Amino acid sequence: MVFLLILGRVVFLTAFMGKYYRSLAADNRVLEEGIEAQRGRILDRNGKVLAESVKEDGSFIRFYPFGEILAHVVGYVNFEGQGVVGLEESYDKELAGVAGEVLFEAEARGKVREMVKIEALPGKDIKTNLDFELQKAVYLVLRKKLDELGLSEGVVVISKINGEVLSLVSLPAFDPNLFVGADRRGEAGGNYSRVEQILSDEEGKPLFDRAVAGAYAPGSVYKLVPAVAGLSEGVIDGDFLVEDEGEIKIGEERFGNWYFDQYGRMEGRVGVVKALARSNDIFFYKLGEMLGEERLISWSRMLGLGEKTGIDLGGEVAGLVPDPLWREKTFGSRWYLGNTYHMAIGQGDLLTTPLQINRMTASVVSGKKCRPVLVNLQGGRALLEECEDLGVGERAGELVLEGMRRACSRGEDYKGTAFPFFDVDKTVYCKTGTAQQGGEGDEPHAWITVVVPRGEEILDWVVMTVMLPAGGEGSSEAGPVAKEIVDYLIEDAN
């Protein structure tokens, strides 16, 4: 019986459990060790390193040499080395590489022998359209001006008309190195020294990229839309005039011109060029009425408002181009003429991002709508594509450009609204905006969008949009920020 018990146990262990114990034995003598892949670098258009992986204590640590200067656009990785925001997230697959592996055999006497080694494949370098020197100059100008004005928020977007994004700065920002546990800080470390401070700042919201995720009333920078729509549709031409009487009254509703409301003065007969240069509300009330809400809404959407631009960054919002159906569903109210008046001057329920206004400006002056792109990957997801022709009439584009030119010039018969640009030697094109928001005690959003000719092709011209949330008047607050950056652009071109 003892013999039978022993025999049965042997049969059980070999026949039924043999495979299991052989597997355990193999696991005990074969050891696996991963080989970390070096993450690819992020470079500017000239090859400047904006993010790289540095080896510390046998592991790769991501390092961002310029800190908060590029925080929102470059982004950062988590402790596992995965991109979570910015370009680090958008191009995580290309940057990450493939980890390697080594298999070791542990011998009976304790010796370890390498069996198989698969080398890690490093990630690809990503070359962006960003110009770091321009990005740094923009950051320094914006930060200085915000300190001078006692403001905390500001956005600057600079791109070529063809869609190449040269600079994107949103403040307040943060040093991405804090999120990866690096011992070093970036050149611009910023005001935060710990991740907890960044996450807990509910007022400043330093992680919030205002350039692509902030939706604001655009104010008078939007007037480029009804101007080009009216001219392209043949509703008006260069000879069309409106008499500025200071205000329009519809029943108990009053719609005034900013010049009349602030200074009690009227501007006489106003055409489209003067209306743009002087940002005359009366002209655009009338033009909006002549276009009607359907064409005003249609051209707004055609020029890229109310939709995501498709930039290769996460977190983008679409903004809002309201229409009668939306208004009825949201407020249970009809669309009235007053809603058209408000929309025609960039107020009411209209909401846009700074990036959308930048692309809208480029589309108006060129007649082409291009997708903003930070990385031109040949064969990749963000390949710079052909721009869409919007069918803007040549004469319409010329008149809008002339109105924008007059907006930033002193002139002989009238002065433009962008007075900080009166002494610029080079021809530039501007449109200012002051967007009312909140209650009566709240400061308006300050906007300015500027076109700087560079190169012979209009697609190579540079468009800059500056936006200061609750910053005050566009001409007096956003204007000086833009002027200082334009001076840099002009000097850099020389």
Protein Blocks (a to p, Z undefined) as FASTA:
>chain_A
ZZmmmmmmmmmmmmmmmmmmmmmmmmmmpccddddddddddddfkopafbdcddeehiac
dddfklmmlmmmnopadfkopafbhjllmmmmmmnopaddddddddfkopacdfbdcddd
dddddddfbdfklmmmmmmmmmmmmmmnopabdcdddddfkopafbdcddddddfklmno
pabdcfblojbfbfklmmmmmmnommlcfklmpccdebjmlmmmmmmmmmmnomacfkbc
cddehiacehjbccddfklmmnopaehjadfklmmmnopaklmmmmmmmnommlmmmmmm
mnopaiaehiacehiaebjaddfklmmmmnopacdfklmmmmmnopajbccdfklmmmmm
mmmmnopacdddfbdcehiaklccddddehiafklmmmmmmmmmmmmcgbjmbccfklml
mmpmbdcddddddddehjfklccdddddddddedjblklpccdddddehibpfklmmmmm
mmmmmmmmmmmmZZ
